[in-house]
Amino acid sequence: MLNSMEGPLGKIYSMPTAILLIVGMGLSAFLFYSLMKAAENGNVLMVVLLAVAISIVAFVISRAIKFQKMKEF
């Protein structure tokens, strides 16, 4: 089994928590803004894709924070 620090998310898992939260909030805000714009234009496919993207960002950020907190103990 691969170590949690290996792979494409290794850099994200090693970032400080405060920076990780700020980047996550900024990215989520941009995606949410884009979602609202797509909804105004009536583009259902983009609304669904952006909602999935927001969920993925939230999932990755929460996993990274969980990994950092588990590493402390």
Biopython code that builds the backbone (N, CA, C, O; Angstrom):
import numpy as np
from Bio.PDB.StructureBuilder import StructureBuilder

atoms = [
    (1, "MET", "N", (0.841, -1.185, 0.000)),
    (1, "MET", "CA", (0.000, 0.000, 0.000)),
    (1, "MET", "C", (0.881, 1.241, 0.000)),
    (1, "MET", "O", (1.915, 1.278, 0.667)),
    (2, "LEU", "N", (0.469, 2.248, -0.745)),
    (2, "LEU", "CA", (1.258, 3.463, -0.847)),
    (2, "LEU", "C", (1.178, 4.285, 0.429)),
    (2, "LEU", "O", (0.160, 4.298, 1.123)),
    (3, "ASN", "N", (2.253, 4.957, 0.715)),
    (3, "ASN", "CA", (2.271, 5.892, 1.829)),
    (3, "ASN", "C", (1.351, 7.064, 1.495)),
    (3, "ASN", "O", (1.245, 7.446, 0.330)),
    (4, "SER", "N", (0.696, 7.632, 2.480)),
    (4, "SER", "CA", (-0.252, 8.722, 2.247)),
    (4, "SER", "C", (0.413, 9.969, 1.683)),
    (4, "SER", "O", (-0.251, 10.790, 1.049)),
    (5, "MET", "N", (1.701, 10.119, 1.903)),
    (5, "MET", "CA", (2.391, 11.306, 1.417)),
    (5, "MET", "C", (2.816, 11.162, -0.038)),
    (5, "MET", "O", (3.236, 12.147, -0.647)),
    (6, "GLU", "N", (2.720, 9.974, -0.612)),
    (6, "GLU", "CA", (3.109, 9.770, -1.993)),
    (6, "GLU", "C", (1.940, 10.072, -2.909)),
    (6, "GLU", "O", (0.789, 10.129, -2.477)),
    (7, "GLY", "N", (2.250, 10.262, -4.165)),
    (7, "GLY", "CA", (1.197, 10.473, -5.135)),
    (7, "GLY", "C", (0.951, 11.947, -5.400)),
    (7, "GLY", "O", (1.680, 12.811, -4.912)),
    (8, "PRO", "N", (-0.076, 12.219, -6.172)),
    (8, "PRO", "CA", (-0.328, 13.602, -6.598)),
    (8, "PRO", "C", (-0.790, 14.530, -5.474)),
    (8, "PRO", "O", (-0.678, 15.748, -5.607)),
    (9, "LEU", "N", (-1.301, 13.992, -4.385)),
    (9, "LEU", "CA", (-1.796, 14.834, -3.297)),
    (9, "LEU", "C", (-0.773, 15.016, -2.178)),
    (9, "LEU", "O", (-1.096, 15.594, -1.141)),
    (10, "GLY", "N", (0.429, 14.544, -2.366)),
    (10, "GLY", "CA", (1.462, 14.638, -1.339)),
    (10, "GLY", "C", (1.764, 16.066, -0.929)),
    (10, "GLY", "O", (1.927, 16.347, 0.258)),
    (11, "LYS", "N", (1.842, 16.974, -1.897)),
    (11, "LYS", "CA", (2.120, 18.378, -1.577)),
    (11, "LYS", "C", (0.967, 19.002, -0.807)),
    (11, "LYS", "O", (1.182, 19.803, 0.103)),
    (12, "ILE", "N", (-0.246, 18.640, -1.168)),
    (12, "ILE", "CA", (-1.413, 19.201, -0.479)),
    (12, "ILE", "C", (-1.436, 18.731, 0.971)),
    (12, "ILE", "O", (-1.744, 19.508, 1.875)),
    (13, "TYR", "N", (-1.113, 17.468, 1.191)),
    (13, "TYR", "CA", (-1.134, 16.926, 2.547)),
    (13, "TYR", "C", (-0.058, 17.534, 3.436)),
    (13, "TYR", "O", (-0.190, 17.524, 4.660)),
    (14, "SER", "N", (1.005, 18.065, 2.836)),
    (14, "SER", "CA", (2.090, 18.614, 3.642)),
    (14, "SER", "C", (1.985, 20.126, 3.842)),
    (14, "SER", "O", (2.820, 20.708, 4.534)),
    (15, "MET", "N", (0.985, 20.769, 3.255)),
    (15, "MET", "CA", (0.814, 22.216, 3.424)),
    (15, "MET", "C", (0.330, 22.534, 4.836)),
    (15, "MET", "O", (-0.376, 21.730, 5.445)),
    (16, "PRO", "N", (0.705, 23.703, 5.363)),
    (16, "PRO", "CA", (0.171, 24.105, 6.676)),
    (16, "PRO", "C", (-1.351, 24.239, 6.625)),
    (16, "PRO", "O", (-1.922, 24.585, 5.592)),
    (17, "THR", "N", (-1.985, 23.963, 7.742)),
    (17, "THR", "CA", (-3.444, 23.933, 7.797)),
    (17, "THR", "C", (-4.067, 25.275, 7.440)),
    (17, "THR", "O", (-5.065, 25.319, 6.721)),
    (18, "ALA", "N", (-3.499, 26.361, 7.926)),
    (18, "ALA", "CA", (-4.075, 27.685, 7.661)),
    (18, "ALA", "C", (-4.051, 28.001, 6.167)),
    (18, "ALA", "O", (-5.036, 28.498, 5.620)),
    (19, "ILE", "N", (-2.946, 27.719, 5.519)),
    (19, "ILE", "CA", (-2.841, 27.977, 4.080)),
    (19, "ILE", "C", (-3.801, 27.070, 3.321)),
    (19, "ILE", "O", (-4.436, 27.493, 2.355)),
    (20, "LEU", "N", (-3.902, 25.842, 3.759)),
    (20, "LEU", "CA", (-4.808, 24.888, 3.129)),
    (20, "LEU", "C", (-6.256, 25.366, 3.211)),
    (20, "LEU", "O", (-7.005, 25.264, 2.240)),
    (21, "LEU", "N", (-6.643, 25.886, 4.367)),
    (21, "LEU", "CA", (-8.002, 26.398, 4.527)),
    (21, "LEU", "C", (-8.252, 27.634, 3.668)),
    (21, "LEU", "O", (-9.320, 27.769, 3.072)),
    (22, "ILE", "N", (-7.284, 28.528, 3.601)),
    (22, "ILE", "CA", (-7.443, 29.741, 2.802)),
    (22, "ILE", "C", (-7.554, 29.397, 1.320)),
    (22, "ILE", "O", (-8.415, 29.928, 0.619)),
    (23, "VAL", "N", (-6.692, 28.516, 0.849)),
    (23, "VAL", "CA", (-6.747, 28.103, -0.557)),
    (23, "VAL", "C", (-8.068, 27.388, -0.848)),
    (23, "VAL", "O", (-8.692, 27.621, -1.883)),
    (24, "GLY", "N", (-8.483, 26.529, 0.058)),
    (24, "GLY", "CA", (-9.741, 25.807, -0.127)),
    (24, "GLY", "C", (-10.944, 26.732, -0.158)),
    (24, "GLY", "O", (-11.851, 26.553, -0.971)),
    (25, "MET", "N", (-10.952, 27.723, 0.730)),
    (25, "MET", "CA", (-12.072, 28.676, 0.736)),
    (25, "MET", "C", (-12.085, 29.518, -0.532)),
    (25, "MET", "O", (-13.145, 29.773, -1.104)),
    (26, "GLY", "N", (-10.920, 29.945, -0.965)),
    (26, "GLY", "CA", (-10.850, 30.740, -2.193)),
    (26, "GLY", "C", (-11.297, 29.950, -3.412)),
    (26, "GLY", "O", (-12.056, 30.450, -4.243)),
    (27, "LEU", "N", (-10.828, 28.726, -3.514)),
    (27, "LEU", "CA", (-11.208, 27.880, -4.640)),
    (27, "LEU", "C", (-12.698, 27.549, -4.598)),
    (27, "LEU", "O", (-13.369, 27.555, -5.630)),
    (28, "SER", "N", (-13.206, 27.264, -3.420)),
    (28, "SER", "CA", (-14.637, 26.966, -3.288)),
    (28, "SER", "C", (-15.492, 28.186, -3.624)),
    (28, "SER", "O", (-16.537, 28.060, -4.261)),
    (29, "ALA", "N", (-15.048, 29.360, -3.198)),
    (29, "ALA", "CA", (-15.798, 30.582, -3.501)),
    (29, "ALA", "C", (-15.833, 30.838, -5.004)),
    (29, "ALA", "O", (-16.873, 31.202, -5.552)),
    (30, "PHE", "N", (-14.695, 30.646, -5.666)),
    (30, "PHE", "CA", (-14.661, 30.829, -7.120)),
    (30, "PHE", "C", (-15.567, 29.823, -7.823)),
    (30, "PHE", "O", (-16.307, 30.180, -8.739)),
    (31, "LEU", "N", (-15.506, 28.569, -7.391)),
    (31, "LEU", "CA", (-16.351, 27.548, -8.011)),
    (31, "LEU", "C", (-17.834, 27.825, -7.754)),
    (31, "LEU", "O", (-18.669, 27.620, -8.634)),
    (32, "PHE", "N", (-18.153, 28.288, -6.552)),
    (32, "PHE", "CA", (-19.544, 28.601, -6.240)),
    (32, "PHE", "C", (-20.033, 29.789, -7.067)),
    (32, "PHE", "O", (-21.168, 29.792, -7.543)),
    (33, "TYR", "N", (-19.182, 30.790, -7.236)),
    (33, "TYR", "CA", (-19.529, 31.937, -8.082)),
    (33, "TYR", "C", (-19.780, 31.474, -9.519)),
    (33, "TYR", "O", (-20.741, 31.898, -10.161)),
    (34, "SER", "N", (-18.906, 30.604, -10.008)),
    (34, "SER", "CA", (-19.081, 30.071, -11.359)),
    (34, "SER", "C", (-20.361, 29.249, -11.467)),
    (34, "SER", "O", (-21.035, 29.269, -12.497)),
    (35, "LEU", "N", (-20.690, 28.531, -10.408)),
    (35, "LEU", "CA", (-21.922, 27.750, -10.386)),
    (35, "LEU", "C", (-23.138, 28.661, -10.500)),
    (35, "LEU", "O", (-24.079, 28.358, -11.233)),
    (36, "MET", "N", (-23.119, 29.766, -9.782)),
    (36, "MET", "CA", (-24.241, 30.705, -9.845)),
    (36, "MET", "C", (-24.363, 31.342, -11.227)),
    (36, "MET", "O", (-25.470, 31.543, -11.726)),
    (37, "LYS", "N", (-23.231, 31.656, -11.841)),
    (37, "LYS", "CA", (-23.256, 32.215, -13.198)),
    (37, "LYS", "C", (-23.830, 31.201, -14.184)),
    (37, "LYS", "O", (-24.626, 31.557, -15.053)),
    (38, "ALA", "N", (-23.427, 29.944, -14.050)),
    (38, "ALA", "CA", (-23.942, 28.902, -14.942)),
    (38, "ALA", "C", (-25.434, 28.697, -14.718)),
    (38, "ALA", "O", (-26.176, 28.438, -15.666)),
    (39, "ALA", "N", (-25.875, 28.811, -13.472)),
    (39, "ALA", "CA", (-27.300, 28.660, -13.177)),
    (39, "ALA", "C", (-28.105, 29.810, -13.781)),
    (39, "ALA", "O", (-29.211, 29.602, -14.281)),
    (40, "GLU", "N", (-27.551, 31.015, -13.735)),
    (40, "GLU", "CA", (-28.236, 32.161, -14.348)),
    (40, "GLU", "C", (-28.389, 31.979, -15.851)),
    (40, "GLU", "O", (-29.388, 32.387, -16.443)),
    (41, "ASN", "N", (-27.377, 31.358, -16.459)),
    (41, "ASN", "CA", (-27.414, 31.137, -17.904)),
    (41, "ASN", "C", (-28.231, 29.909, -18.280)),
    (41, "ASN", "O", (-28.474, 29.668, -19.462)),
    (42, "GLY", "N", (-28.654, 29.140, -17.299)),
    (42, "GLY", "CA", (-29.470, 27.959, -17.569)),
    (42, "GLY", "C", (-28.681, 26.753, -18.044)),
    (42, "GLY", "O", (-29.241, 25.858, -18.676)),
    (43, "ASN", "N", (-27.404, 26.718, -17.753)),
    (43, "ASN", "CA", (-26.552, 25.616, -18.186)),
    (43, "ASN", "C", (-26.533, 24.537, -17.096)),
    (43, "ASN", "O", (-25.732, 24.592, -16.163)),
    (44, "VAL", "N", (-27.418, 23.574, -17.234)),
    (44, "VAL", "CA", (-27.595, 22.548, -16.204)),
    (44, "VAL", "C", (-26.363, 21.658, -16.075)),
    (44, "VAL", "O", (-25.979, 21.290, -14.965)),
    (45, "LEU", "N", (-25.749, 21.313, -17.184)),
    (45, "LEU", "CA", (-24.572, 20.444, -17.147)),
    (45, "LEU", "C", (-23.433, 21.094, -16.355)),
    (45, "LEU", "O", (-22.786, 20.433, -15.543)),
    (46, "MET", "N", (-23.191, 22.372, -16.588)),
    (46, "MET", "CA", (-22.127, 23.060, -15.853)),
    (46, "MET", "C", (-22.467, 23.186, -14.373)),
    (46, "MET", "O", (-21.574, 23.120, -13.528)),
    (47, "VAL", "N", (-23.730, 23.364, -14.052)),
    (47, "VAL", "CA", (-24.134, 23.437, -12.646)),
    (47, "VAL", "C", (-23.814, 22.125, -11.947)),
    (47, "VAL", "O", (-23.282, 22.121, -10.837)),
    (48, "VAL", "N", (-24.134, 21.024, -12.589)),
    (48, "VAL", "CA", (-23.858, 19.712, -11.995)),
    (48, "VAL", "C", (-22.352, 19.483, -11.879)),
    (48, "VAL", "O", (-21.876, 19.017, -10.844)),
    (49, "LEU", "N", (-21.603, 19.805, -12.930)),
    (49, "LEU", "CA", (-20.151, 19.607, -12.898)),
    (49, "LEU", "C", (-19.480, 20.485, -11.842)),
    (49, "LEU", "O", (-18.565, 20.035, -11.153)),
    (50, "LEU", "N", (-19.922, 21.711, -11.715)),
    (50, "LEU", "CA", (-19.339, 22.597, -10.709)),
    (50, "LEU", "C", (-19.705, 22.156, -9.296)),
    (50, "LEU", "O", (-18.900, 22.294, -8.375)),
    (51, "ALA", "N", (-20.901, 21.633, -9.121)),
    (51, "ALA", "CA", (-21.283, 21.108, -7.806)),
    (51, "ALA", "C", (-20.398, 19.919, -7.430)),
    (51, "ALA", "O", (-19.992, 19.782, -6.276)),
    (52, "VAL", "N", (-20.108, 19.078, -8.391)),
    (52, "VAL", "CA", (-19.212, 17.943, -8.141)),
    (52, "VAL", "C", (-17.796, 18.449, -7.837)),
    (52, "VAL", "O", (-17.120, 17.910, -6.960)),
    (53, "ALA", "N", (-17.353, 19.469, -8.550)),
    (53, "ALA", "CA", (-16.020, 20.029, -8.307)),
    (53, "ALA", "C", (-15.917, 20.623, -6.907)),
    (53, "ALA", "O", (-14.896, 20.457, -6.239)),
    (54, "ILE", "N", (-16.952, 21.308, -6.460)),
    (54, "ILE", "CA", (-16.960, 21.862, -5.104)),
    (54, "ILE", "C", (-16.884, 20.735, -4.080)),
    (54, "ILE", "O", (-16.183, 20.851, -3.074)),
    (55, "SER", "N", (-17.592, 19.664, -4.330)),
    (55, "SER", "CA", (-17.564, 18.518, -3.419)),
    (55, "SER", "C", (-16.179, 17.883, -3.370)),
    (55, "SER", "O", (-15.710, 17.494, -2.300)),
    (56, "ILE", "N", (-15.534, 17.780, -4.508)),
    (56, "ILE", "CA", (-14.191, 17.193, -4.555)),
    (56, "ILE", "C", (-13.201, 18.064, -3.792)),
    (56, "ILE", "O", (-12.366, 17.550, -3.048)),
    (57, "VAL", "N", (-13.288, 19.373, -3.970)),
    (57, "VAL", "CA", (-12.397, 20.285, -3.242)),
    (57, "VAL", "C", (-12.603, 20.132, -1.738)),
    (57, "VAL", "O", (-11.635, 20.040, -0.983)),
    (58, "ALA", "N", (-13.849, 20.103, -1.308)),
    (58, "ALA", "CA", (-14.135, 19.959, 0.121)),
    (58, "ALA", "C", (-13.621, 18.622, 0.651)),
    (58, "ALA", "O", (-13.090, 18.553, 1.759)),
    (59, "PHE", "N", (-13.775, 17.572, -0.133)),
    (59, "PHE", "CA", (-13.315, 16.248, 0.287)),
    (59, "PHE", "C", (-11.795, 16.213, 0.431)),
    (59, "PHE", "O", (-11.273, 15.694, 1.419)),
    (60, "VAL", "N", (-11.092, 16.760, -0.547)),
    (60, "VAL", "CA", (-9.622, 16.745, -0.508)),
    (60, "VAL", "C", (-9.104, 17.587, 0.652)),
    (60, "VAL", "O", (-8.169, 17.181, 1.341)),
    (61, "ILE", "N", (-9.697, 18.749, 0.871)),
    (61, "ILE", "CA", (-9.265, 19.609, 1.975)),
    (61, "ILE", "C", (-9.510, 18.915, 3.315)),
    (61, "ILE", "O", (-8.653, 18.944, 4.197)),
    (62, "SER", "N", (-10.667, 18.300, 3.463)),
    (62, "SER", "CA", (-10.959, 17.623, 4.734)),
    (62, "SER", "C", (-10.038, 16.430, 4.955)),
    (62, "SER", "O", (-9.622, 16.175, 6.085)),
    (63, "ARG", "N", (-9.714, 15.699, 3.900)),
    (63, "ARG", "CA", (-8.784, 14.576, 4.036)),
    (63, "ARG", "C", (-7.392, 15.062, 4.415)),
    (63, "ARG", "O", (-6.715, 14.438, 5.232)),
    (64, "ALA", "N", (-6.963, 16.175, 3.823)),
    (64, "ALA", "CA", (-5.637, 16.711, 4.130)),
    (64, "ALA", "C", (-5.562, 17.170, 5.579)),
    (64, "ALA", "O", (-4.565, 16.924, 6.258)),
    (65, "ILE", "N", (-6.604, 17.833, 6.055)),
    (65, "ILE", "CA", (-6.615, 18.285, 7.450)),
    (65, "ILE", "C", (-6.658, 17.089, 8.390)),
    (65, "ILE", "O", (-5.980, 17.081, 9.418)),
    (66, "LYS", "N", (-7.442, 16.090, 8.048)),
    (66, "LYS", "CA", (-7.504, 14.878, 8.865)),
    (66, "LYS", "C", (-6.133, 14.203, 8.918)),
    (66, "LYS", "O", (-5.696, 13.756, 9.978)),
    (67, "PHE", "N", (-5.462, 14.133, 7.774)),
    (67, "PHE", "CA", (-4.140, 13.519, 7.738)),
    (67, "PHE", "C", (-3.157, 14.285, 8.614)),
    (67, "PHE", "O", (-2.359, 13.684, 9.333)),
    (68, "GLN", "N", (-3.219, 15.615, 8.551)),
    (68, "GLN", "CA", (-2.308, 16.424, 9.364)),
    (68, "GLN", "C", (-2.581, 16.249, 10.847)),
    (68, "GLN", "O", (-1.647, 16.175, 11.646)),
    (69, "LYS", "N", (-3.841, 16.183, 11.220)),
    (69, "LYS", "CA", (-4.179, 16.010, 12.638)),
    (69, "LYS", "C", (-3.797, 14.621, 13.130)),
    (69, "LYS", "O", (-3.364, 14.468, 14.273)),
    (70, "MET", "N", (-3.949, 13.614, 12.288)),
    (70, "MET", "CA", (-3.562, 12.257, 12.677)),
    (70, "MET", "C", (-2.044, 12.144, 12.798)),
    (70, "MET", "O", (-1.534, 11.373, 13.610)),
    (71, "LYS", "N", (-1.329, 12.917, 11.985)),
    (71, "LYS", "CA", (0.129, 12.896, 12.014)),
    (71, "LYS", "C", (0.657, 13.489, 13.321)),
    (71, "LYS", "O", (1.731, 13.108, 13.788)),
    (72, "GLU", "N", (-0.097, 14.421, 13.910)),
    (72, "GLU", "CA", (0.334, 15.055, 15.157)),
    (72, "GLU", "C", (0.327, 14.076, 16.325)),
    (72, "GLU", "O", (1.125, 14.213, 17.252)),
    (73, "PHE", "N", (-0.558, 13.098, 16.289)),
    (73, "PHE", "CA", (-0.675, 12.164, 17.410)),
    (73, "PHE", "C", (0.215, 10.981, 17.268)),
    (73, "PHE", "O", (0.225, 10.108, 18.136)),
]
sb = StructureBuilder()
sb.init_structure("model")
sb.init_model(0)
sb.init_chain("A")
sb.init_seg("    ")
for serial, (resi, resn, name, xyz) in enumerate(atoms, 1):
    if name == "N":
        sb.init_residue(resn, " ", resi, " ")
    sb.init_atom(name, np.array(xyz, "f"), 0.0, 1.0, " ", f" {name:<3s}", serial, name[0])
structure = sb.get_structure()
